[in-house]
Amino acid sequence: GLVASALAAYLGRLQSKELSGNLDAQESTSLAASYDLLEELASSSESEVRALLEDEVFENIRADDRTWAAFARHLGSKSSRVFQEWSKKNPRDTN
């Protein structure tokens, strides 16, 4: 769980930097690889792995609305589907 939580924080920082135009080439590669990893986790046949994605990654993303929306747009098809299901159960507090 700790590594997945750190991934969520890292992903939030990189996504925010991308939106502000401050992402360098290495960070851009890392951001794309992070989204690929989320897609791999969502593609797993093991329910524990998908639960890790929901409970440790999605749950721990801390970002403003603009960054959060960009995160949702960049997800792959399978991770997006898991995210949509998670979002229905865990509506975001925008206050």
Secondary structure as GFF3:
##gff-version 3
##sequence-region A 1 95
A	DSSP	alpha_helix	2	19	.	.	.	ID=ss1
A	DSSP	alpha_helix	25	43	.	.	.	ID=ss2
A	DSSP	alpha_helix	47	52	.	.	.	ID=ss3
A	DSSP	pi_helix	53	57	.	.	.	ID=ss4
A	DSSP	three_ten_helix	58	60	.	.	.	ID=ss5
A	DSSP	alpha_helix	65	74	.	.	.	ID=ss6
A	DSSP	alpha_helix	77	89	.	.	.	ID=ss7
###
